[in-house]
């Protein structure tokens, strides 16, 4: 009986186990599904890898890279355990803000917070900026002087209002940049209508590697100045093509005559302009060749544009005429250099200021002693084919010579200490000294087209107006 009861109990247990088996399988399946979903959840993914550094220089380089990208935050793993981490973080911050070009130019402040984790530090970085990403991306890096001048030429030709240049040229200063801007303007009258009012800021203030921020101001917007440039280019082509002559001298004379025919000298404006390079169309080649009115500087810029279009070497000279600010040209002709002042040719005749040497210009004109010497012997009359006039013989003088009257007594009058020709005075007054204490005649052998020092001073002014 007991045996039968035991068998019945065992069977019952077996049936119960069989009945519950599907539920167990279902539970196992459900658990497997839940586990599968857990494997693909976002929280289960590994955090992105962090930048790791092992030295101060590496840490500073990563900071500068973040600034170049204009990143606001960053996190760095600093693998060190025996250094003054907080001291190094402050040192990097100070050097970047005060001594590094991009830091001094673009960054307002840097905050670094270090958390020690066993054998390394986790450094959280926060950066505040004073420049936009566009400004940072616009920085142009130059390493040579020709590259710098090429970039400045592009900036001036496009009439940009601002530009940022990073340079490693040793000893380059704000004054040098301003000097190059001035030189490039006067070297390119065909491509640059107007010289900007320029200001330069440097970041940092000292050091060989620096960023130069240029702010350039114009009285007209860039699109108007660009249209002036196009109009000037067409005018230069027309007036240069109209020049004629059988030799170089005649062609240079023809260019001067064409310019005089196209432009009136604006004496009223010349008397009120207070310096070289004013933002006034009368002081530009555009004013002379397109609007038809110019002061001396406008004539000089236009004549240089015409000469260089035909391949003649010509330079604009900034100086003074009768104590007023003035500009004219020096040209190379047959191996010699000559002064040409087309504005004064327009006022007083070609014979007065075309193909003149230093001695002939020394009485009324003042210019830098570093300018090339002009000592050519060719004259306007020879180029123009004008025969010299024969001197008329005074019959009364002939009679006096025959009789010998006045040959002794009159010769003594007005001489010696009375201030005559033998008294030692210089004809036309005392020589005018240049900025280096030398006479007004040039002493350098530089060609008029060669580059002068960027910060070469103009002669000291002896008046406040431009001629």
C-alpha positions as CSV (number, residue, x, y, z in Angstrom):
1,X,0.0,0.0,0.0
2,X,2.8,2.4,0.9
3,X,4.6,1.4,-2.3
4,X,1.5,2.3,-4.3
5,X,1.2,5.6,-2.5
6,X,4.9,6.4,-3.1
7,X,4.5,5.7,-6.8
8,X,1.4,7.9,-7.0
9,X,3.3,10.8,-5.3
10,X,6.3,10.5,-7.6
11,X,4.0,10.6,-10.6
12,X,2.2,13.6,-9.3
13,X,5.5,15.5,-8.7
14,X,6.6,14.6,-12.3
15,X,3.3,15.9,-13.7
16,X,3.7,19.1,-11.8
17,X,7.2,19.6,-13.1
18,X,6.1,18.9,-16.6
19,X,3.3,21.4,-16.3
20,X,5.6,24.2,-15.0
21,X,8.4,23.6,-17.6
22,X,7.0,25.9,-20.4
23,X,6.7,28.7,-17.9
24,X,10.4,28.3,-17.1
25,X,11.3,28.3,-20.7
26,X,9.2,31.4,-21.2
27,X,11.1,33.1,-18.3
28,X,14.4,32.2,-19.8
29,X,13.4,33.6,-23.2
30,X,12.2,36.8,-21.7
31,X,15.4,37.3,-19.7
32,X,17.4,36.7,-22.9
33,X,15.5,39.4,-24.7
34,X,15.9,41.9,-21.9
35,X,19.7,41.2,-21.9
36,X,19.9,41.7,-25.6
37,X,18.2,45.1,-25.3
38,X,20.5,46.2,-22.6
39,X,23.5,45.5,-24.7
40,X,22.5,48.1,-27.2
41,X,21.6,50.9,-24.8
42,X,23.5,54.2,-25.0
43,X,24.6,54.1,-21.4
44,X,26.5,50.9,-22.1
45,X,28.8,52.5,-24.7
46,X,32.4,53.4,-23.7
47,X,33.1,57.2,-23.3
48,X,35.1,58.8,-26.2
49,X,38.9,58.7,-25.8
50,X,40.5,61.8,-24.3
51,X,43.7,63.5,-25.4
52,X,46.7,62.4,-23.3
53,X,49.8,64.3,-22.7
54,X,52.9,63.6,-20.6
55,X,54.8,66.9,-20.5
56,X,54.2,70.7,-20.1
57,X,55.1,71.4,-23.8
58,X,52.6,68.8,-25.0
59,X,49.9,70.3,-22.7
60,X,50.6,73.8,-24.0
61,X,50.5,72.6,-27.6
62,X,47.1,71.0,-27.1
63,X,45.8,74.3,-25.6
64,X,47.0,76.2,-28.7
65,X,45.4,73.7,-30.9
66,X,42.1,74.2,-29.1
67,X,42.4,77.9,-29.6
68,X,43.2,77.6,-33.3
69,X,39.9,75.6,-33.6
70,X,38.2,78.2,-31.4
71,X,37.0,75.4,-29.1
72,X,35.3,76.6,-25.9
73,X,36.0,73.5,-23.8
74,X,38.3,70.5,-23.7
75,X,39.4,67.7,-21.4
76,X,43.0,66.4,-21.3
77,X,44.5,63.5,-19.4
78,X,47.8,64.7,-17.9
79,X,50.0,61.7,-17.1
80,X,52.0,63.0,-14.3
81,X,52.2,62.4,-10.6
82,X,55.3,64.1,-9.4
83,X,54.9,67.7,-10.9
84,X,53.3,70.9,-9.7
85,X,50.2,70.5,-11.9
86,X,48.5,73.7,-10.8
87,X,51.7,75.7,-11.2
88,X,52.1,74.3,-14.8
89,X,48.5,75.1,-15.7
90,X,48.9,78.7,-14.6
91,X,52.2,79.0,-16.4
92,X,50.7,77.8,-19.6
93,X,47.8,80.2,-19.2
94,X,50.0,83.2,-18.6
95,X,52.4,82.4,-21.5
96,X,49.6,81.9,-24.0
97,X,47.8,85.1,-23.0
98,X,50.8,87.3,-22.8
99,X,53.5,85.9,-25.0
100,X,51.9,83.7,-27.7
101,X,50.6,85.5,-30.8
102,X,47.4,83.6,-31.3
103,X,46.7,83.7,-27.5
104,X,47.4,87.4,-27.2
105,X,45.3,88.2,-30.3
106,X,42.3,85.9,-29.9
107,X,41.8,84.8,-26.2
108,X,40.2,86.7,-23.4
109,X,40.9,84.2,-20.6
110,X,41.6,80.5,-20.0
111,X,40.4,78.5,-17.0
112,X,41.9,75.0,-16.1
113,X,40.7,72.7,-13.4
114,X,42.7,69.6,-12.5
115,X,41.3,66.5,-10.8
116,X,43.7,63.8,-9.5
117,X,42.8,60.2,-10.4
118,X,45.4,57.8,-9.0
119,X,48.5,58.4,-11.2
120,X,47.2,61.1,-13.6
121,X,45.2,64.3,-13.7
122,X,42.1,65.0,-15.6
123,X,42.2,68.6,-16.7
124,X,39.0,70.4,-17.7
125,X,39.6,73.5,-19.9
126,X,37.3,76.5,-20.5
127,X,38.3,79.2,-23.0
128,X,36.8,82.7,-23.5
129,X,37.5,84.5,-26.8
130,X,37.6,88.2,-28.0
131,X,37.8,87.2,-31.7
132,X,35.4,85.4,-34.0
133,X,36.3,82.1,-35.7
134,X,36.2,84.0,-39.0
135,X,38.9,86.4,-37.7
136,X,41.1,83.6,-36.4
137,X,40.7,81.6,-39.7
138,X,41.6,84.8,-41.7
139,X,45.1,85.0,-40.2
140,X,47.8,84.9,-43.0
141,X,51.2,83.5,-42.1
142,X,54.2,85.1,-43.8
143,X,57.8,84.2,-43.3
144,X,59.7,86.3,-45.9
145,X,59.7,90.0,-46.8
146,X,58.6,89.4,-50.5
147,X,55.7,87.3,-49.3
148,X,54.7,90.1,-46.8
149,X,54.8,92.8,-49.6
150,X,52.8,90.5,-51.9
151,X,50.1,90.1,-49.2
152,X,50.0,93.8,-48.5
153,X,49.7,94.5,-52.3
154,X,46.7,92.2,-52.4
155,X,45.1,93.9,-49.3
156,X,45.5,97.4,-50.8
157,X,44.4,96.4,-54.3
158,X,41.2,94.8,-52.8
159,X,40.6,97.9,-50.6
160,X,40.0,95.7,-47.5
161,X,39.1,97.4,-44.3
162,X,41.0,94.9,-42.1
163,X,43.6,92.2,-42.3
164,X,45.5,90.0,-39.9
165,X,49.1,88.9,-40.6
166,X,51.3,86.6,-38.5
167,X,55.0,87.0,-39.2
168,X,58.2,85.6,-37.9
169,X,60.4,88.2,-39.5
170,X,62.9,89.3,-36.9
171,X,62.6,92.9,-35.9
172,X,59.5,93.7,-37.9
173,X,57.6,96.6,-36.3
174,X,54.3,98.5,-36.8
175,X,56.3,101.4,-38.4
176,X,57.7,99.0,-40.9
177,X,54.3,97.8,-41.9
178,X,53.0,101.3,-42.3
179,X,56.1,102.1,-44.4
180,X,55.5,99.1,-46.7
181,X,51.9,100.2,-47.2
182,X,53.1,103.7,-48.2
183,X,55.8,102.3,-50.5
184,X,53.4,99.8,-52.2
185,X,50.9,102.5,-52.8
186,X,53.3,104.9,-54.6
187,X,54.8,102.0,-56.5
188,X,51.4,100.9,-58.0
189,X,49.4,104.0,-59.1
190,X,47.6,101.9,-61.8
191,X,46.3,99.2,-59.4
192,X,45.6,101.2,-56.3
193,X,43.5,104.3,-56.6
194,X,43.8,105.6,-53.0
195,X,46.1,105.1,-50.0
196,X,44.2,104.1,-46.8
197,X,44.4,105.7,-43.4
198,X,46.2,102.8,-41.7
199,X,46.6,101.7,-38.1
200,X,48.5,98.7,-36.9
201,X,48.2,96.7,-33.6
202,X,50.6,94.0,-32.6
203,X,50.0,90.8,-30.5
204,X,52.0,90.4,-28.3
205,X,53.7,93.8,-28.1
206,X,57.2,92.2,-28.1
207,X,58.8,89.2,-29.7
208,X,59.9,88.0,-33.1
209,X,56.8,85.9,-33.8
210,X,53.8,88.4,-33.7
211,X,50.4,89.0,-35.2
212,X,49.8,92.3,-36.9
213,X,46.2,93.5,-37.1
214,X,45.7,96.1,-39.8
215,X,42.7,98.5,-39.8
216,X,42.4,100.4,-43.1
217,X,40.1,103.3,-43.6
218,X,38.7,104.8,-46.9
219,X,36.3,107.6,-47.6
220,X,34.6,105.5,-50.2
221,X,33.4,101.9,-50.0
222,X,35.4,99.1,-51.7
223,X,33.0,98.7,-54.6
224,X,33.3,102.4,-55.5
225,X,37.1,102.3,-55.3
226,X,37.1,99.1,-57.4
227,X,35.0,100.9,-60.1
228,X,37.5,103.8,-60.0
229,X,40.4,101.3,-60.5
230,X,38.6,99.9,-63.6
231,X,38.1,103.4,-65.0
232,X,41.7,104.4,-64.3
233,X,43.0,101.3,-66.1
234,X,41.1,102.2,-69.2
235,X,42.3,105.8,-69.2
236,X,45.9,104.7,-68.8
237,X,45.6,102.4,-71.8
238,X,44.1,105.2,-74.0
239,X,46.5,108.0,-73.1
240,X,49.6,105.7,-73.3
241,X,48.5,104.4,-76.7
242,X,48.2,108.0,-77.9
243,X,51.8,108.7,-77.2
244,X,54.1,109.0,-80.2
245,X,57.7,109.7,-81.0
246,X,60.7,108.2,-82.8
247,X,62.8,107.6,-79.7
248,X,62.4,107.3,-75.9
249,X,62.9,110.9,-75.2
250,X,60.2,112.0,-77.6
251,X,57.8,109.3,-76.2
252,X,58.3,110.6,-72.6
253,X,57.7,114.1,-73.8
254,X,54.5,113.0,-75.7
255,X,53.3,111.3,-72.5
256,X,53.8,114.6,-70.6
257,X,52.0,116.6,-73.3
258,X,49.0,114.1,-73.3
259,X,48.8,114.4,-69.5
260,X,48.8,118.2,-69.6
261,X,46.1,118.1,-72.2
262,X,43.9,115.8,-70.0
263,X,44.3,117.5,-66.7
264,X,44.2,121.0,-65.1
265,X,46.4,121.9,-62.2
266,X,44.2,122.5,-59.1
267,X,46.1,125.4,-57.4
268,X,43.3,126.1,-54.9
269,X,43.2,122.5,-53.6
270,X,47.1,122.4,-53.6
271,X,47.2,125.2,-51.1
272,X,44.9,123.6,-48.6
273,X,46.1,120.0,-48.6
274,X,48.2,119.4,-45.6
275,X,50.5,116.5,-46.6
276,X,51.3,113.7,-48.9
277,X,48.9,110.9,-49.7
278,X,45.6,112.6,-48.7
279,X,42.4,110.9,-49.5
280,X,41.5,113.4,-52.1
281,X,41.0,112.4,-55.8
282,X,43.1,115.4,-56.9
283,X,46.1,113.6,-55.4
284,X,45.6,110.4,-57.4
285,X,46.2,109.2,-60.9
286,X,42.4,108.8,-61.2
287,X,41.9,112.5,-60.5
288,X,44.4,113.4,-63.2
289,X,43.4,111.0,-66.0
290,X,39.7,110.5,-65.4
291,X,38.2,113.6,-63.6
292,X,40.7,115.9,-65.2
293,X,41.9,117.9,-62.1
294,X,44.9,117.2,-59.9
295,X,47.6,118.7,-57.7
296,X,51.3,117.9,-58.0
297,X,50.9,114.4,-56.5
298,X,48.0,113.5,-58.8
299,X,50.1,114.5,-61.9
300,X,53.1,112.5,-60.6
301,X,51.0,109.4,-59.9
302,X,49.4,109.6,-63.4
303,X,52.8,110.2,-65.1
304,X,54.3,107.1,-63.4
305,X,51.2,105.1,-64.4
306,X,51.7,106.1,-68.1
307,X,55.4,105.6,-68.1
308,X,55.3,102.1,-66.5
309,X,52.5,101.0,-68.8
310,X,55.0,101.6,-71.7
311,X,57.9,100.0,-69.8
312,X,59.8,103.2,-68.7
313,X,61.4,103.3,-65.2
314,X,59.7,106.1,-63.2
315,X,59.4,106.9,-59.5
316,X,57.2,109.3,-57.6
317,X,59.2,111.8,-55.5
318,X,57.7,113.2,-52.4
319,X,59.2,116.5,-51.4
320,X,58.5,120.2,-51.3
321,X,58.3,123.1,-53.8
322,X,58.7,126.6,-52.4
323,X,58.0,125.3,-48.9
324,X,54.8,123.5,-49.8
325,X,54.1,119.7,-50.0
326,X,54.7,118.6,-53.5
327,X,55.4,115.5,-55.7
328,X,57.0,115.0,-59.0
329,X,58.8,112.2,-60.9
330,X,62.3,111.0,-61.6
331,X,62.7,109.0,-64.9
332,X,65.6,107.0,-66.4
333,X,66.5,107.9,-69.9
334,X,69.5,106.6,-71.9
335,X,71.2,105.5,-68.7
336,X,70.8,108.8,-66.8
337,X,68.2,110.1,-64.4
338,X,66.1,113.3,-64.7
339,X,63.5,115.2,-62.8
340,X,60.2,115.8,-64.5
341,X,57.4,117.9,-62.8
342,X,54.5,117.7,-65.2
343,X,52.3,119.8,-63.0
344,X,54.7,122.7,-63.2
345,X,55.1,122.0,-66.9
346,X,51.3,122.5,-67.2
347,X,51.6,125.8,-65.2
348,X,54.7,127.4,-66.5
349,X,55.7,125.5,-69.7
350,X,57.5,122.3,-70.5
351,X,60.9,124.0,-70.7
352,X,60.7,124.9,-67.0
353,X,60.4,121.4,-65.5
354,X,61.0,118.7,-68.1
355,X,64.3,116.7,-68.0
356,X,66.1,118.7,-65.3
357,X,69.1,117.7,-63.2
358,X,69.7,118.2,-59.5
359,X,71.4,121.5,-59.9
360,X,68.5,122.9,-61.9
361,X,66.0,121.7,-59.4
362,X,68.0,122.6,-56.3
363,X,66.9,126.1,-55.9
364,X,63.1,125.7,-55.3
365,X,62.7,121.9,-54.7
366,X,63.6,119.9,-51.6
367,X,63.7,116.1,-51.5
368,X,65.4,113.3,-49.6
369,X,69.2,113.0,-49.9
370,X,68.8,109.2,-50.4
371,X,67.2,109.8,-53.8
372,X,69.1,108.8,-56.9
373,X,71.3,111.6,-58.3
374,X,70.0,113.2,-61.5
375,X,72.9,114.4,-63.5
376,X,71.8,113.8,-67.2
377,X,72.8,116.5,-69.7
378,X,69.8,116.1,-72.1
379,X,67.4,119.0,-72.3
380,X,63.8,119.6,-73.2
381,X,64.9,121.7,-76.2
382,X,67.0,118.9,-77.6
383,X,64.3,116.3,-77.2
384,X,61.7,118.7,-78.7
385,X,64.0,119.6,-81.6
386,X,64.0,123.3,-80.7
387,X,67.0,125.2,-82.1
388,X,68.7,127.5,-79.6
389,X,68.2,131.1,-80.2
390,X,71.2,133.2,-81.3
391,X,72.3,135.9,-78.9
392,X,71.8,139.4,-80.2
393,X,75.0,141.5,-80.2
394,X,74.6,144.9,-78.5
395,X,76.2,147.5,-80.7
396,X,76.8,149.8,-77.7
397,X,78.8,147.1,-75.9
398,X,80.9,146.7,-79.1
399,X,81.7,150.3,-79.1
400,X,82.7,150.3,-75.4
401,X,85.0,147.3,-76.0
402,X,86.6,149.1,-78.9
403,X,87.2,152.3,-76.9
404,X,88.0,150.4,-73.6
405,X,85.6,152.6,-71.6
406,X,84.5,151.1,-68.3
407,X,86.8,148.2,-68.5
408,X,88.5,148.8,-65.2
409,X,86.5,151.1,-63.0
410,X,83.2,149.3,-63.5
411,X,84.7,145.9,-63.0
412,X,85.6,146.7,-59.4
413,X,82.0,147.8,-58.5
414,X,79.8,145.3,-56.8
415,X,82.5,142.8,-56.1
416,X,84.4,141.5,-53.1
417,X,82.9,142.5,-49.7
418,X,80.1,144.4,-51.3
419,X,78.3,141.1,-52.0
420,X,79.1,140.7,-55.7
421,X,79.8,137.5,-57.6
422,X,83.1,137.0,-55.7
423,X,81.8,137.5,-52.2
424,X,81.2,133.8,-51.7
425,X,77.4,133.8,-51.7
426,X,75.6,131.0,-53.4
427,X,73.3,131.9,-56.3
428,X,69.7,131.5,-55.4
429,X,70.3,131.5,-51.6
430,X,71.9,129.0,-49.2
431,X,71.7,125.3,-50.0
432,X,68.6,123.6,-48.5
433,X,69.5,120.7,-46.1
434,X,67.8,117.3,-46.4
435,X,66.8,115.2,-43.4
436,X,70.3,114.0,-42.8
437,X,71.9,117.4,-42.8
438,X,73.0,117.0,-46.4
439,X,72.3,119.2,-49.4
440,X,69.0,118.7,-51.3
441,X,70.7,116.9,-54.1
442,X,70.4,113.1,-53.9
443,X,73.6,111.2,-53.1
444,X,72.4,107.5,-53.2
445,X,72.9,105.5,-56.3
446,X,69.7,103.6,-55.9
447,X,67.5,103.5,-59.0
448,X,64.2,105.2,-58.7
449,X,62.4,101.9,-58.9
450,X,64.3,100.2,-56.1
451,X,63.0,99.7,-52.6
452,X,63.9,102.3,-50.0
453,X,63.8,101.5,-46.3
454,X,60.2,101.3,-45.2
455,X,60.5,103.9,-42.5
456,X,62.6,106.4,-44.5
457,X,61.6,109.8,-43.4
458,X,60.5,112.5,-45.9
459,X,62.4,115.7,-45.9
460,X,61.5,118.0,-43.0
461,X,58.6,120.2,-44.1
462,X,59.1,123.9,-44.5
463,X,55.4,124.6,-45.1
464,X,52.0,123.2,-44.5
465,X,50.5,123.2,-48.0
466,X,51.0,121.0,-51.0
467,X,52.1,122.3,-54.3
